[in-house]
Amino acid sequence: MKLLGRFGLGFLVIFAVSLIIFNIWGYATLGTITPIVDAERNLDANKVVMVFGATGSAGDGLLKAAMEDPTVESLHVVTRRSSDRIDAGVASGKINLIMQQDFTDYAALAAELAEVNTVLWGLGTSSLNVDDATYTLIHVDFPIAFIKAWLTARQHAPMAFHFVTGVGTDPEGDDHWAREKGRTEREMAALAVGTGLRTFSYRSWYIRPTTERGNALTHLAELLLTPGGLVIPSIELGRAMLEISSRTSELPNGTLIDNLDSIRYAELYHRAMNN
């Protein structure tokens, strides 16, 4: 018993020290962008929004943010299956549900894509859940096929594509998942050059699920990671994306956005909505 007690105490000490180090690292290194506090906002920039991955942990929050935004007039959800939030949005008339089975073929959506201003892309899965080929299909082929189809239907601004990549994404990295997401970041930015589209990649740490999907552990994790700017609620990430879309003259195509950057833009979103 005494040995187990010492082991438990040692584990708690290691955990606490690691947590402190991570938070110090986050506080010291994150937040590479200084937002313009009173930037001009285009109120038409999020007039028509399309959300992918809305049934997932992060995507559910992105969808909730879009549903609650008063400047969003038309909201499309592209998905293989529905959720309670999607069903409620469809019932209220807020959401246009588009059931999609092939995420490499968007020919049937040409009319909708011609009107879309902002895309919130939360579609994805962990590299632990699939093999490398499937991971590439989901995280490279799907978004790149969509952007090509979107640019075929529309090329005039305002247009913004928001892609959740994650911390550790690196086109030159050692891990397959990091290289593939990094490749997507580069390829989608290259496709947007010379058009009205801006692409943004969110290298977030911990994206806390919405309150409806969360539990005591997810909120505890948020509390422990907040000091270093390592956590953002999924709905706040969505609000940061909408804020960045509205700032049509601020961030250039291809901008990489870390967790603390997202937090700061979400704060400015609230400020704008409350004015």
C-alpha positions in Angstrom: 0.0 0.0 0.0 2.8 2.4 0.9 4.5 1.6 -2.5 1.2 2.3 -4.3 0.8 5.5 -2.5 4.3 6.7 -3.4 3.7 5.7 -7.0 0.4 7.6 -7.1 2.1 10.7 -5.5 4.9 10.4 -8.0 2.5 10.3 -10.9 0.6 13.4 -9.6 3.9 15.3 -9.3 4.9 14.4 -12.9 1.5 15.3 -14.2 1.5 18.6 -12.4 5.0 19.5 -13.6 4.2 18.5 -17.2 1.0 20.6 -17.1 2.9 23.6 -15.8 5.6 23.2 -18.5 2.9 22.9 -21.3 1.1 26.0 -20.1 4.4 28.0 -19.8 5.3 26.9 -23.3 1.9 27.9 -24.6 2.0 31.3 -22.9 5.5 32.0 -24.2 5.1 30.8 -27.8 1.4 31.1 -28.9 -0.3 34.2 -30.2 1.8 35.0 -33.3 -0.8 37.3 -34.8 -1.8 40.7 -33.4 -5.4 41.4 -34.5 -6.4 44.9 -35.4 -8.8 45.9 -32.6 -11.0 48.2 -34.6 -10.7 46.5 -38.0 -13.3 47.2 -40.7 -15.8 44.3 -40.9 -17.7 43.3 -44.0 -21.2 42.4 -42.8 -21.8 40.4 -46.0 -18.7 38.2 -45.6 -20.7 35.5 -43.7 -24.0 35.9 -45.5 -23.9 32.4 -46.8 -22.1 29.8 -44.8 -21.4 26.1 -45.4 -20.3 23.7 -42.7 -18.6 20.3 -43.1 -18.0 17.8 -40.3 -21.0 19.2 -38.2 -21.6 15.9 -36.5 -18.1 15.7 -35.0 -16.8 17.1 -31.8 -15.3 20.3 -33.3 -17.7 20.6 -36.1 -20.7 20.7 -33.8 -19.3 23.8 -32.2 -18.6 25.4 -35.6 -22.2 24.8 -36.6 -23.5 26.2 -33.4 -21.5 29.4 -33.9 -22.9 29.8 -37.4 -26.5 29.1 -36.3 -26.3 31.8 -33.6 -24.6 34.5 -35.8 -27.1 37.2 -36.8 -25.2 38.0 -40.0 -25.6 34.5 -41.4 -28.6 34.5 -43.7 -28.2 31.1 -45.3 -26.6 28.1 -43.7 -25.8 24.8 -45.6 -24.7 21.7 -43.8 -23.0 19.0 -45.9 -22.9 15.7 -44.2 -23.4 11.9 -44.4 -25.6 11.8 -41.4 -27.6 14.1 -39.1 -27.4 15.1 -35.5 -29.8 16.6 -32.9 -28.4 20.1 -33.6 -28.8 19.6 -37.4 -32.3 18.3 -37.0 -33.3 21.2 -34.8 -31.8 23.6 -37.4 -33.7 22.0 -40.2 -36.9 22.1 -38.3 -36.5 25.8 -37.5 -35.7 26.6 -41.1 -32.2 27.8 -40.2 -30.3 24.9 -41.9 -30.4 23.6 -45.5 -29.3 20.0 -45.0 -27.3 18.5 -47.9 -26.8 14.7 -47.6 -23.5 13.9 -49.3 -21.9 10.5 -49.7 -19.0 11.3 -52.0 -16.8 14.1 -50.6 -14.7 14.1 -53.8 -17.6 15.1 -56.1 -19.5 18.3 -55.6 -21.0 18.7 -59.1 -24.5 18.6 -57.7 -23.8 21.6 -55.5 -22.7 24.0 -58.1 -25.7 26.3 -57.6 -25.1 26.5 -53.8 -21.4 26.9 -54.2 -21.9 29.9 -56.4 -23.5 31.7 -53.5 -21.3 30.6 -50.5 -19.1 33.1 -48.8 -17.6 31.2 -45.9 -16.8 27.5 -45.4 -16.1 26.0 -41.9 -14.4 22.7 -42.4 -14.3 20.5 -39.3 -14.4 17.2 -41.2 -11.7 14.8 -40.1 -10.7 11.9 -37.9 -7.7 10.8 -35.8 -4.8 9.1 -37.5 -5.3 6.3 -34.9 -8.7 5.5 -36.4 -7.7 4.9 -40.1 -4.9 3.7 -42.3 -2.6 6.2 -44.0 -4.4 6.0 -47.4 -7.8 6.7 -45.8 -6.3 9.5 -43.7 -5.0 11.1 -46.9 -8.4 10.7 -48.6 -10.2 12.4 -45.8 -7.7 15.2 -45.0 -6.2 16.0 -48.4 -8.5 14.7 -51.2 -11.8 15.8 -49.6 -11.0 19.4 -48.9 -8.9 19.9 -52.1 -11.7 18.5 -54.3 -14.1 20.8 -52.6 -12.0 23.9 -53.1 -11.6 23.1 -56.8 -15.3 22.7 -57.2 -16.0 25.9 -55.2 -13.6 27.9 -57.4 -15.2 26.5 -60.5 -18.5 27.8 -59.3 -17.3 31.1 -57.8 -14.1 33.2 -57.6 -15.2 36.6 -56.4 -14.8 37.8 -52.8 -15.8 37.6 -50.1 -14.7 34.0 -49.8 -13.0 32.3 -46.9 -12.2 28.6 -46.3 -11.4 27.7 -42.6 -9.6 24.4 -42.2 -9.0 22.7 -38.8 -5.5 21.1 -38.9 -4.1 20.9 -35.3 -1.0 21.6 -33.4 2.0 19.6 -34.8 0.9 20.0 -38.4 4.1 20.2 -40.5 4.5 19.6 -44.2 8.1 18.5 -43.5 7.2 16.6 -40.3 8.1 13.0 -39.4 4.5 11.8 -39.0 2.3 11.0 -41.9 -0.7 12.9 -40.5 1.4 16.0 -39.9 2.8 16.0 -43.4 -0.6 15.4 -45.1 -2.4 18.1 -43.2 0.6 20.4 -43.9 0.3 19.5 -47.6 -3.3 20.4 -47.6 -2.5 23.8 -46.0 -0.1 24.5 -48.8 -2.2 23.1 -51.7 -5.4 24.9 -50.8 -3.6 28.2 -50.4 -2.0 27.7 -53.8 -5.3 27.0 -55.4 -6.7 30.3 -54.0 -4.0 32.5 -55.5 -5.4 34.9 -58.0 -9.0 34.4 -56.9 -11.2 36.1 -54.3 -10.7 33.1 -51.9 -8.6 33.3 -48.7 -7.7 30.0 -46.9 -6.9 29.7 -43.2 -5.5 26.8 -41.2 -6.2 26.4 -37.5 -3.4 24.7 -35.6 -5.4 24.3 -32.5 -4.5 22.4 -29.3 -7.5 21.1 -27.4 -10.8 22.0 -28.9 -13.4 21.6 -26.1 -16.7 20.1 -27.2 -19.9 22.1 -26.9 -21.6 22.1 -23.5 -24.3 19.8 -24.8 -21.6 17.2 -25.7 -19.1 17.9 -22.9 -18.8 16.4 -19.5 -16.9 17.1 -16.2 -13.6 15.8 -17.7 -13.8 18.0 -20.8 -14.4 21.1 -18.6 -11.6 20.1 -16.2 -9.2 19.8 -19.1 -10.3 23.3 -20.2 -9.6 24.6 -16.8 -6.2 23.1 -16.6 -5.1 24.2 -20.1 -6.5 27.7 -20.1 -3.5 29.5 -18.5 -1.3 28.7 -21.5 -3.9 29.4 -24.1 -3.9 25.7 -25.1 -7.7 25.2 -25.2 -10.6 26.8 -27.0 -14.3 25.8 -26.9 -15.4 24.6 -30.3 -18.1 27.3 -30.5 -15.5 30.0 -29.8 -13.3 28.5 -32.6 -16.3 28.9 -34.9 -16.8 32.5 -33.8 -13.1 33.2 -34.4 -13.5 31.8 -38.0 -16.5 34.0 -38.6 -14.7 37.1 -37.3 -11.7 36.4 -39.5 -14.0 36.0 -42.5 -15.6 39.4 -41.8 -12.2 41.1 -41.7 -11.7 40.9 -45.4 -8.7 43.2 -45.6 -6.7 41.9 -42.6 -5.2 38.4 -42.9 -3.8 37.2 -46.2 -4.6 33.9 -47.9 -2.7 31.0 -46.4 -2.4 32.4 -42.9 -1.7 29.8 -40.1 -3.6 30.5 -36.9 -2.6 29.0 -33.6 -4.8 28.5 -30.5 -4.2 31.8 -28.8 -4.7 33.6 -32.1 -8.2 32.0 -32.3 -9.0 33.0 -28.8 -8.1 36.6 -29.5 -10.3 36.7 -32.6 -13.2 35.1 -30.7 -12.9 37.8 -28.1 -13.1 40.5 -30.9 -16.1 38.7 -32.3 -17.9 39.1 -29.0 -16.9 42.7 -28.8 -18.3 43.4 -32.3 -21.6 41.5 -31.6 -22.1 43.5 -28.4 -21.5 46.9 -30.0 
